[in-house]
Amino acid sequence: MATSNYLSPMELIKIYPQVTKLGWTVRQINFFAKSRVLKCIPTEEDSFSFLICEDSFVKLMNYSIPITQANEILRKEMLN
C-alpha cells in the first residue's frame, strides 16, 4: 500500500492553484477538514489547523470542478 502525503492547506494550494478558481482558501480547506469532508490529522498548534491527505484533497477537487462548471452554465442560462 502506498503511503499518503499529508500536507498543509497552503502547500496544497501551491501544488493545485486551480482550487483558487473554485474559491477555496486556506480557511475553507481547514473547514472541509474540520467537517471531516477531507481525510486529515489535526496539528498540535491549534484546533482549527490540519494536515490533509493529498489523495483525499484531489478526490474532492475532482468532484467539485464539474459541479462548479455546471453551476456556471446554469447561471449564464438564467441570466439570458
FIKE-646228 format. One record per atom (N, C-alpha, C, O): residue in three letters; atom name; x, y, z. Coordinates in Angstrom, 2 decimals, decimal comma, padded with zeros to 5 digits. Layout:
<recs>
residu = ALA	atome = CA	X = X	Y = Y	Z = Z;
...
</recs>
This chain:
<recs>
residu = MET	atome = N	X = 000,84	Y = -001,18	Z = 000,00;
residu = MET	atome = CA	X = 000,00	Y = 000,00	Z = 000,00;
residu = MET	atome = C	X = 000,89	Y = 001,25	Z = 000,00;
residu = MET	atome = O	X = 001,84	Y = 001,35	Z = 000,77;
residu = ALA	atome = N	X = 000,56	Y = 002,17	Z = -000,87;
residu = ALA	atome = CA	X = 001,34	Y = 003,41	Z = -000,96;
residu = ALA	atome = C	X = 001,00	Y = 004,31	Z = 000,22;
residu = ALA	atome = O	X = -000,13	Y = 004,34	Z = 000,71;
residu = THR	atome = N	X = 001,99	Y = 005,03	Z = 000,67;
residu = THR	atome = CA	X = 001,76	Y = 005,95	Z = 001,78;
residu = THR	atome = C	X = 001,17	Y = 007,25	Z = 001,24;
residu = THR	atome = O	X = 001,51	Y = 007,70	Z = 000,14;
residu = SER	atome = N	X = 000,29	Y = 007,83	Z = 002,01;
residu = SER	atome = CA	X = -000,35	Y = 009,09	Z = 001,62;
residu = SER	atome = C	X = 000,49	Y = 010,26	Z = 002,10;
residu = SER	atome = O	X = 001,08	Y = 010,21	Z = 003,18;
residu = ASN	atome = N	X = 000,53	Y = 011,30	Z = 001,31;
residu = ASN	atome = CA	X = 001,19	Y = 012,54	Z = 001,71;
residu = ASN	atome = C	X = 000,20	Y = 013,40	Z = 002,48;
residu = ASN	atome = O	X = -000,93	Y = 013,60	Z = 002,03;
residu = TYR	atome = N	X = 000,61	Y = 013,90	Z = 003,62;
residu = TYR	atome = CA	X = -000,20	Y = 014,82	Z = 004,40;
residu = TYR	atome = C	X = 000,45	Y = 016,19	Z = 004,30;
residu = TYR	atome = O	X = 001,62	Y = 016,37	Z = 004,66;
residu = LEU	atome = N	X = -000,34	Y = 017,15	Z = 003,81;
residu = LEU	atome = CA	X = 000,18	Y = 018,48	Z = 003,54;
residu = LEU	atome = C	X = -000,70	Y = 019,55	Z = 004,18;
residu = LEU	atome = O	X = -001,87	Y = 019,31	Z = 004,47;
residu = SER	atome = N	X = -000,12	Y = 020,70	Z = 004,40;
residu = SER	atome = CA	X = -000,90	Y = 021,82	Z = 004,93;
residu = SER	atome = C	X = -001,77	Y = 022,39	Z = 003,81;
residu = SER	atome = O	X = -001,47	Y = 022,19	Z = 002,63;
residu = PRO	atome = N	X = -002,84	Y = 023,10	Z = 004,16;
residu = PRO	atome = CA	X = -003,67	Y = 023,72	Z = 003,13;
residu = PRO	atome = C	X = -002,87	Y = 024,66	Z = 002,20;
residu = PRO	atome = O	X = -003,13	Y = 024,69	Z = 001,00;
residu = MET	atome = N	X = -001,92	Y = 025,40	Z = 002,74;
residu = MET	atome = CA	X = -001,12	Y = 026,31	Z = 001,91;
residu = MET	atome = C	X = -000,28	Y = 025,51	Z = 000,90;
residu = MET	atome = O	X = -000,16	Y = 025,92	Z = -000,25;
residu = GLU	atome = N	X = 000,29	Y = 024,40	Z = 001,34;
residu = GLU	atome = CA	X = 001,06	Y = 023,56	Z = 000,41;
residu = GLU	atome = C	X = 000,16	Y = 023,01	Z = -000,68;
residu = GLU	atome = O	X = 000,57	Y = 022,93	Z = -001,84;
residu = LEU	atome = N	X = -001,06	Y = 022,61	Z = -000,33;
residu = LEU	atome = CA	X = -001,99	Y = 022,08	Z = -001,32;
residu = LEU	atome = C	X = -002,37	Y = 023,15	Z = -002,34;
residu = LEU	atome = O	X = -002,46	Y = 022,86	Z = -003,53;
residu = ILE	atome = N	X = -002,57	Y = 024,38	Z = -001,89;
residu = ILE	atome = CA	X = -002,90	Y = 025,47	Z = -002,82;
residu = ILE	atome = C	X = -001,72	Y = 025,76	Z = -003,74;
residu = ILE	atome = O	X = -001,92	Y = 026,07	Z = -004,91;
residu = LYS	atome = N	X = -000,51	Y = 025,66	Z = -003,23;
residu = LYS	atome = CA	X = 000,67	Y = 025,87	Z = -004,09;
residu = LYS	atome = C	X = 000,79	Y = 024,78	Z = -005,14;
residu = LYS	atome = O	X = 001,17	Y = 025,06	Z = -006,28;
residu = ILE	atome = N	X = 000,48	Y = 023,54	Z = -004,78;
residu = ILE	atome = CA	X = 000,57	Y = 022,42	Z = -005,71;
residu = ILE	atome = C	X = -000,59	Y = 022,43	Z = -006,70;
residu = ILE	atome = O	X = -000,42	Y = 022,10	Z = -007,88;
residu = TYR	atome = N	X = -001,79	Y = 022,80	Z = -006,21;
residu = TYR	atome = CA	X = -003,01	Y = 022,79	Z = -007,03;
residu = TYR	atome = C	X = -003,63	Y = 024,19	Z = -007,04;
residu = TYR	atome = O	X = -004,67	Y = 024,41	Z = -006,42;
residu = PRO	atome = N	X = -003,00	Y = 025,14	Z = -007,75;
residu = PRO	atome = CA	X = -003,50	Y = 026,52	Z = -007,72;
residu = PRO	atome = C	X = -004,89	Y = 026,67	Z = -008,35;
residu = PRO	atome = O	X = -005,56	Y = 027,68	Z = -008,12;
residu = GLN	atome = N	X = -005,33	Y = 025,68	Z = -009,12;
residu = GLN	atome = CA	X = -006,66	Y = 025,77	Z = -009,75;
residu = GLN	atome = C	X = -007,79	Y = 025,80	Z = -008,72;
residu = GLN	atome = O	X = -008,90	Y = 026,20	Z = -009,05;
residu = VAL	atome = N	X = -007,52	Y = 025,38	Z = -007,49;
residu = VAL	atome = CA	X = -008,58	Y = 025,40	Z = -006,48;
residu = VAL	atome = C	X = -008,98	Y = 026,82	Z = -006,11;
residu = VAL	atome = O	X = -010,08	Y = 027,05	Z = -005,59;
residu = THR	atome = N	X = -008,10	Y = 027,79	Z = -006,36;
residu = THR	atome = CA	X = -008,48	Y = 029,17	Z = -006,09;
residu = THR	atome = C	X = -009,61	Y = 029,61	Z = -007,02;
residu = THR	atome = O	X = -010,39	Y = 030,49	Z = -006,67;
residu = LYS	atome = N	X = -009,71	Y = 029,00	Z = -008,21;
residu = LYS	atome = CA	X = -010,81	Y = 029,29	Z = -009,12;
residu = LYS	atome = C	X = -012,13	Y = 028,75	Z = -008,58;
residu = LYS	atome = O	X = -013,21	Y = 029,22	Z = -008,96;
residu = LEU	atome = N	X = -012,05	Y = 027,76	Z = -007,69;
residu = LEU	atome = CA	X = -013,23	Y = 027,24	Z = -007,02;
residu = LEU	atome = C	X = -013,60	Y = 028,10	Z = -005,81;
residu = LEU	atome = O	X = -014,63	Y = 027,89	Z = -005,18;
residu = GLY	atome = N	X = -012,73	Y = 029,05	Z = -005,50;
residu = GLY	atome = CA	X = -012,96	Y = 029,91	Z = -004,35;
residu = GLY	atome = C	X = -012,41	Y = 029,35	Z = -003,05;
residu = GLY	atome = O	X = -012,72	Y = 029,86	Z = -001,97;
residu = TRP	atome = N	X = -011,61	Y = 028,31	Z = -003,14;
residu = TRP	atome = CA	X = -011,07	Y = 027,68	Z = -001,94;
residu = TRP	atome = C	X = -009,90	Y = 028,49	Z = -001,39;
residu = TRP	atome = O	X = -009,01	Y = 028,92	Z = -002,13;
residu = THR	atome = N	X = -009,92	Y = 028,69	Z = -000,10;
residu = THR	atome = CA	X = -008,85	Y = 029,37	Z = 000,62;
residu = THR	atome = C	X = -008,32	Y = 028,43	Z = 001,69;
residu = THR	atome = O	X = -008,87	Y = 027,35	Z = 001,91;
residu = VAL	atome = N	X = -007,26	Y = 028,83	Z = 002,35;
residu = VAL	atome = CA	X = -006,72	Y = 028,03	Z = 003,45;
residu = VAL	atome = C	X = -007,80	Y = 027,82	Z = 004,50;
residu = VAL	atome = O	X = -007,98	Y = 026,71	Z = 005,01;
residu = ARG	atome = N	X = -008,52	Y = 028,87	Z = 004,81;
residu = ARG	atome = CA	X = -009,58	Y = 028,77	Z = 005,82;
residu = ARG	atome = C	X = -010,67	Y = 027,79	Z = 005,41;
residu = ARG	atome = O	X = -011,13	Y = 026,99	Z = 006,23;
residu = GLN	atome = N	X = -011,09	Y = 027,85	Z = 004,15;
residu = GLN	atome = CA	X = -012,14	Y = 026,94	Z = 003,69;
residu = GLN	atome = C	X = -011,65	Y = 025,49	Z = 003,66;
residu = GLN	atome = O	X = -012,40	Y = 024,58	Z = 004,00;
residu = ILE	atome = N	X = -010,41	Y = 025,27	Z = 003,26;
residu = ILE	atome = CA	X = -009,86	Y = 023,91	Z = 003,25;
residu = ILE	atome = C	X = -009,79	Y = 023,37	Z = 004,67;
residu = ILE	atome = O	X = -010,09	Y = 022,20	Z = 004,91;
residu = ASN	atome = N	X = -009,41	Y = 024,21	Z = 005,62;
residu = ASN	atome = CA	X = -009,42	Y = 023,79	Z = 007,02;
residu = ASN	atome = C	X = -010,84	Y = 023,49	Z = 007,49;
residu = ASN	atome = O	X = -011,04	Y = 022,57	Z = 008,28;
residu = PHE	atome = N	X = -011,83	Y = 024,25	Z = 007,00;
residu = PHE	atome = CA	X = -013,22	Y = 023,97	Z = 007,34;
residu = PHE	atome = C	X = -013,64	Y = 022,61	Z = 006,80;
residu = PHE	atome = O	X = -014,30	Y = 021,84	Z = 007,50;
residu = PHE	atome = N	X = -013,25	Y = 022,30	Z = 005,55;
residu = PHE	atome = CA	X = -013,55	Y = 020,98	Z = 004,99;
residu = PHE	atome = C	X = -012,94	Y = 019,88	Z = 005,86;
residu = PHE	atome = O	X = -013,57	Y = 018,84	Z = 006,10;
residu = ALA	atome = N	X = -011,73	Y = 020,12	Z = 006,34;
residu = ALA	atome = CA	X = -011,05	Y = 019,14	Z = 007,18;
residu = ALA	atome = C	X = -011,77	Y = 018,98	Z = 008,52;
residu = ALA	atome = O	X = -012,01	Y = 017,86	Z = 008,98;
residu = LYS	atome = N	X = -012,11	Y = 020,10	Z = 009,14;
residu = LYS	atome = CA	X = -012,79	Y = 020,06	Z = 010,44;
residu = LYS	atome = C	X = -014,16	Y = 019,38	Z = 010,32;
residu = LYS	atome = O	X = -014,62	Y = 018,73	Z = 011,26;
residu = SER	atome = N	X = -014,80	Y = 019,55	Z = 009,17;
residu = SER	atome = CA	X = -016,10	Y = 018,93	Z = 008,91;
residu = SER	atome = C	X = -015,97	Y = 017,46	Z = 008,51;
residu = SER	atome = O	X = -016,97	Y = 016,78	Z = 008,30;
residu = ARG	atome = N	X = -014,74	Y = 016,99	Z = 008,40;
residu = ARG	atome = CA	X = -014,43	Y = 015,61	Z = 008,02;
residu = ARG	atome = C	X = -014,82	Y = 015,27	Z = 006,58;
residu = ARG	atome = O	X = -015,07	Y = 014,12	Z = 006,24;
residu = VAL	atome = N	X = -014,86	Y = 016,29	Z = 005,74;
residu = VAL	atome = CA	X = -015,05	Y = 016,07	Z = 004,31;
residu = VAL	atome = C	X = -013,74	Y = 015,56	Z = 003,71;
residu = VAL	atome = O	X = -013,75	Y = 014,83	Z = 002,73;
residu = LEU	atome = N	X = -012,63	Y = 015,95	Z = 004,33;
residu = LEU	atome = CA	X = -011,30	Y = 015,53	Z = 003,90;
residu = LEU	atome = C	X = -010,67	Y = 014,63	Z = 004,96;
residu = LEU	atome = O	X = -010,89	Y = 014,82	Z = 006,16;
residu = LYS	atome = N	X = -009,89	Y = 013,67	Z = 004,51;
residu = LYS	atome = CA	X = -009,10	Y = 012,85	Z = 005,44;
residu = LYS	atome = C	X = -007,95	Y = 013,72	Z = 005,93;
residu = LYS	atome = O	X = -007,20	Y = 014,28	Z = 005,14;
residu = CYS	atome = N	X = -007,81	Y = 013,81	Z = 007,25;
residu = CYS	atome = CA	X = -006,81	Y = 014,73	Z = 007,79;
residu = CYS	atome = C	X = -006,38	Y = 014,30	Z = 009,19;
residu = CYS	atome = O	X = -006,97	Y = 013,42	Z = 009,81;
residu = ILE	atome = N	X = -005,34	Y = 014,97	Z = 009,65;
residu = ILE	atome = CA	X = -004,92	Y = 014,84	Z = 011,04;
residu = ILE	atome = C	X = -004,73	Y = 016,25	Z = 011,59;
residu = ILE	atome = O	X = -004,17	Y = 017,11	Z = 010,92;
residu = PRO	atome = N	X = -005,20	Y = 016,49	Z = 012,82;
residu = PRO	atome = CA	X = -005,03	Y = 017,83	Z = 013,38;
residu = PRO	atome = C	X = -003,58	Y = 018,08	Z = 013,75;
residu = PRO	atome = O	X = -002,85	Y = 017,17	Z = 014,13;
residu = THR	atome = N	X = -003,18	Y = 019,33	Z = 013,64;
residu = THR	atome = CA	X = -001,85	Y = 019,71	Z = 014,11;
residu = THR	atome = C	X = -001,96	Y = 020,03	Z = 015,59;
residu = THR	atome = O	X = -003,06	Y = 020,24	Z = 016,11;
residu = GLU	atome = N	X = -000,86	Y = 020,07	Z = 016,24;
residu = GLU	atome = CA	X = -000,88	Y = 020,35	Z = 017,67;
residu = GLU	atome = C	X = -000,90	Y = 021,85	Z = 017,95;
residu = GLU	atome = O	X = -001,03	Y = 022,26	Z = 019,10;
residu = GLU	atome = N	X = -000,76	Y = 022,66	Z = 016,91;
residu = GLU	atome = CA	X = -000,70	Y = 024,10	Z = 017,10;
residu = GLU	atome = C	X = -002,02	Y = 024,68	Z = 017,60;
residu = GLU	atome = O	X = -002,03	Y = 025,45	Z = 018,56;
residu = ASP	atome = N	X = -003,12	Y = 024,30	Z = 016,97;
residu = ASP	atome = CA	X = -004,44	Y = 024,76	Z = 017,41;
residu = ASP	atome = C	X = -005,50	Y = 023,79	Z = 016,92;
residu = ASP	atome = O	X = -005,19	Y = 022,83	Z = 016,21;
residu = SER	atome = N	X = -006,73	Y = 024,04	Z = 017,29;
residu = SER	atome = CA	X = -007,80	Y = 023,10	Z = 016,97;
residu = SER	atome = C	X = -008,40	Y = 023,31	Z = 015,59;
residu = SER	atome = O	X = -009,26	Y = 022,54	Z = 015,17;
residu = PHE	atome = N	X = -007,95	Y = 024,33	Z = 014,86;
residu = PHE	atome = CA	X = -008,50	Y = 024,59	Z = 013,53;
residu = PHE	atome = C	X = -007,43	Y = 024,54	Z = 012,45;
residu = PHE	atome = O	X = -007,53	Y = 025,24	Z = 011,44;
residu = SER	atome = N	X = -006,41	Y = 023,73	Z = 012,67;
residu = SER	atome = CA	X = -005,33	Y = 023,60	Z = 011,72;
residu = SER	atome = C	X = -005,07	Y = 022,11	Z = 011,49;
residu = SER	atome = O	X = -004,95	Y = 021,34	Z = 012,44;
residu = PHE	atome = N	X = -004,98	Y = 021,72	Z = 010,22;
residu = PHE	atome = CA	X = -004,88	Y = 020,30	Z = 009,89;
residu = PHE	atome = C	X = -003,81	Y = 020,04	Z = 008,83;
residu = PHE	atome = O	X = -003,46	Y = 020,92	Z = 008,05;
residu = LEU	atome = N	X = -003,32	Y = 018,83	Z = 008,83;
residu = LEU	atome = CA	X = -002,56	Y = 018,30	Z = 007,71;
residu = LEU	atome = C	X = -003,52	Y = 017,40	Z = 006,96;
residu = LEU	atome = O	X = -004,16	Y = 016,53	Z = 007,55;
residu = ILE	atome = N	X = -003,62	Y = 017,60	Z = 005,67;
residu = ILE	atome = CA	X = -004,65	Y = 016,96	Z = 004,86;
residu = ILE	atome = C	X = -004,03	Y = 015,94	Z = 003,93;
residu = ILE	atome = O	X = -002,98	Y = 016,17	Z = 003,33;
residu = CYS	atome = N	X = -004,71	Y = 014,81	Z = 003,82;
residu = CYS	atome = CA	X = -004,28	Y = 013,75	Z = 002,91;
residu = CYS	atome = C	X = -004,44	Y = 014,25	Z = 001,47;
residu = CYS	atome = O	X = -005,53	Y = 014,64	Z = 001,06;
residu = GLU	atome = N	X = -003,35	Y = 014,23	Z = 000,73;
residu = GLU	atome = CA	X = -003,37	Y = 014,74	Z = -000,64;
residu = GLU	atome = C	X = -004,36	Y = 013,99	Z = -001,51;
residu = GLU	atome = O	X = -005,06	Y = 014,60	Z = -002,32;
residu = ASP	atome = N	X = -004,44	Y = 012,67	Z = -001,37;
residu = ASP	atome = CA	X = -005,38	Y = 011,87	Z = -002,17;
residu = ASP	atome = C	X = -006,82	Y = 012,30	Z = -001,92;
residu = ASP	atome = O	X = -007,61	Y = 012,43	Z = -002,85;
residu = SER	atome = N	X = -007,16	Y = 012,53	Z = -000,67;
residu = SER	atome = CA	X = -008,50	Y = 012,96	Z = -000,30;
residu = SER	atome = C	X = -008,80	Y = 014,34	Z = -000,90;
residu = SER	atome = O	X = -009,90	Y = 014,57	Z = -001,40;
residu = PHE	atome = N	X = -007,84	Y = 015,22	Z = -000,85;
residu = PHE	atome = CA	X = -007,99	Y = 016,57	Z = -001,40;
residu = PHE	atome = C	X = -008,22	Y = 016,51	Z = -002,91;
residu = PHE	atome = O	X = -009,10	Y = 017,20	Z = -003,42;
residu = VAL	atome = N	X = -007,45	Y = 015,70	Z = -003,61;
residu = VAL	atome = CA	X = -007,58	Y = 015,59	Z = -005,07;
residu = VAL	atome = C	X = -008,95	Y = 015,02	Z = -005,43;
residu = VAL	atome = O	X = -009,57	Y = 015,48	Z = -006,39;
residu = LYS	atome = N	X = -009,43	Y = 014,04	Z = -004,67;
residu = LYS	atome = CA	X = -010,76	Y = 013,48	Z = -004,95;
residu = LYS	atome = C	X = -011,84	Y = 014,54	Z = -004,80;
residu = LYS	atome = O	X = -012,73	Y = 014,64	Z = -005,65;
residu = LEU	atome = N	X = -011,77	Y = 015,33	Z = -003,73;
residu = LEU	atome = CA	X = -012,77	Y = 016,38	Z = -003,53;
residu = LEU	atome = C	X = -012,67	Y = 017,44	Z = -004,63;
residu = LEU	atome = O	X = -013,69	Y = 017,91	Z = -005,13;
residu = MET	atome = N	X = -011,47	Y = 017,80	Z = -004,99;
residu = MET	atome = CA	X = -011,26	Y = 018,78	Z = -006,05;
residu = MET	atome = C	X = -011,84	Y = 018,27	Z = -007,37;
residu = MET	atome = O	X = -012,55	Y = 019,00	Z = -008,06;
residu = ASN	atome = N	X = -011,54	Y = 017,03	Z = -007,73;
residu = ASN	atome = CA	X = -012,04	Y = 016,46	Z = -008,98;
residu = ASN	atome = C	X = -013,56	Y = 016,31	Z = -008,97;
residu = ASN	atome = O	X = -014,19	Y = 016,36	Z = -010,03;
residu = TYR	atome = N	X = -014,14	Y = 016,12	Z = -007,81;
residu = TYR	atome = CA	X = -015,59	Y = 016,04	Z = -007,69;
residu = TYR	atome = C	X = -016,22	Y = 017,43	Z = -007,83;
residu = TYR	atome = O	X = -017,29	Y = 017,57	Z = -008,42;
residu = SER	atome = N	X = -015,55	Y = 018,43	Z = -007,30;
residu = SER	atome = CA	X = -016,11	Y = 019,79	Z = -007,25;
residu = SER	atome = C	X = -016,03	Y = 020,53	Z = -008,57;
residu = SER	atome = O	X = -016,90	Y = 021,34	Z = -008,88;
residu = ILE	atome = N	X = -015,01	Y = 020,27	Z = -009,36;
residu = ILE	atome = CA	X = -014,81	Y = 021,03	Z = -010,61;
residu = ILE	atome = C	X = -016,00	Y = 020,87	Z = -011,57;
residu = ILE	atome = O	X = -016,51	Y = 021,89	Z = -012,04;
residu = PRO	atome = N	X = -016,47	Y = 019,65	Z = -011,88;
residu = PRO	atome = CA	X = -017,61	Y = 019,55	Z = -012,81;
residu = PRO	atome = C	X = -018,89	Y = 020,19	Z = -012,25;
residu = PRO	atome = O	X = -019,68	Y = 020,75	Z = -013,01;
residu = ILE	atome = N	X = -019,08	Y = 020,12	Z = -010,95;
residu = ILE	atome = CA	X = -020,26	Y = 020,73	Z = -010,35;
residu = ILE	atome = C	X = -020,19	Y = 022,25	Z = -010,49;
residu = ILE	atome = O	X = -021,19	Y = 022,89	Z = -010,81;
residu = THR	atome = N	X = -019,02	Y = 022,81	Z = -010,26;
residu = THR	atome = CA	X = -018,84	Y = 024,25	Z = -010,39;
residu = THR	atome = C	X = -019,05	Y = 024,69	Z = -011,84;
residu = THR	atome = O	X = -019,68	Y = 025,72	Z = -012,09;
residu = GLN	atome = N	X = -018,54	Y = 023,91	Z = -012,78;
residu = GLN	atome = CA	X = -018,72	Y = 024,24	Z = -014,19;
residu = GLN	atome = C	X = -020,19	Y = 024,17	Z = -014,58;
residu = GLN	atome = O	X = -020,67	Y = 025,03	Z = -015,31;
residu = ALA	atome = N	X = -020,90	Y = 023,17	Z = -014,10;
residu = ALA	atome = CA	X = -022,33	Y = 023,05	Z = -014,39;
residu = ALA	atome = C	X = -023,10	Y = 024,23	Z = -013,80;
residu = ALA	atome = O	X = -024,01	Y = 024,75	Z = -014,44;
residu = ASN	atome = N	X = -022,75	Y = 024,65	Z = -012,60;
residu = ASN	atome = CA	X = -023,41	Y = 025,80	Z = -011,97;
residu = ASN	atome = C	X = -023,17	Y = 027,08	Z = -012,77;
residu = ASN	atome = O	X = -024,07	Y = 027,91	Z = -012,89;
residu = GLU	atome = N	X = -021,97	Y = 027,23	Z = -013,31;
residu = GLU	atome = CA	X = -021,67	Y = 028,41	Z = -014,13;
residu = GLU	atome = C	X = -022,51	Y = 028,42	Z = -015,40;
residu = GLU	atome = O	X = -022,99	Y = 029,48	Z = -015,81;
residu = ILE	atome = N	X = -022,70	Y = 027,27	Z = -016,02;
residu = ILE	atome = CA	X = -023,52	Y = 027,17	Z = -017,23;
residu = ILE	atome = C	X = -024,96	Y = 027,53	Z = -016,90;
residu = ILE	atome = O	X = -025,59	Y = 028,29	Z = -017,62;
residu = LEU	atome = N	X = -025,49	Y = 026,98	Z = -015,80;
residu = LEU	atome = CA	X = -026,86	Y = 027,27	Z = -015,41;
residu = LEU	atome = C	X = -027,05	Y = 028,75	Z = -015,09;
residu = LEU	atome = O	X = -028,06	Y = 029,35	Z = -015,45;
residu = ARG	atome = N	X = -026,07	Y = 029,33	Z = -014,42;
residu = ARG	atome = CA	X = -026,14	Y = 030,76	Z = -014,07;
residu = ARG	atome = C	X = -026,19	Y = 031,61	Z = -015,34;
residu = ARG	atome = O	X = -026,97	Y = 032,56	Z = -015,41;
residu = LYS	atome = N	X = -025,37	Y = 031,27	Z = -016,33;
residu = LYS	atome = CA	X = -025,37	Y = 032,03	Z = -017,60;
residu = LYS	atome = C	X = -026,71	Y = 031,89	Z = -018,31;
residu = LYS	atome = O	X = -027,22	Y = 032,87	Z = -018,85;
residu = GLU	atome = N	X = -027,28	Y = 030,68	Z = -018,31;
residu = GLU	atome = CA	X = -028,56	Y = 030,46	Z = -018,98;
residu = GLU	atome = C	X = -029,68	Y = 031,24	Z = -018,29;
residu = GLU	atome = O	X = -030,59	Y = 031,75	Z = -018,95;
residu = MET	atome = N	X = -029,61	Y = 031,32	Z = -016,96;
residu = MET	atome = CA	X = -030,64	Y = 032,04	Z = -016,22;
residu = MET	atome = C	X = -030,56	Y = 033,54	Z = -016,46;
residu = MET	atome = O	X = -031,58	Y = 034,23	Z = -016,42;
residu = LEU	atome = N	X = -029,36	Y = 034,05	Z = -016,72;
residu = LEU	atome = CA	X = -029,19	Y = 035,48	Z = -016,94;
residu = LEU	atome = C	X = -029,63	Y = 035,89	Z = -018,35;
residu = LEU	atome = O	X = -029,92	Y = 037,07	Z = -018,58;
residu = ASN	atome = N	X = -029,67	Y = 034,96	Z = -019,27;
residu = ASN	atome = CA	X = -030,06	Y = 035,28	Z = -020,66;
residu = ASN	atome = C	X = -031,55	Y = 035,25	Z = -020,84;
residu = ASN	atome = O	X = -032,04	Y = 035,49	Z = -021,95;
</recs>
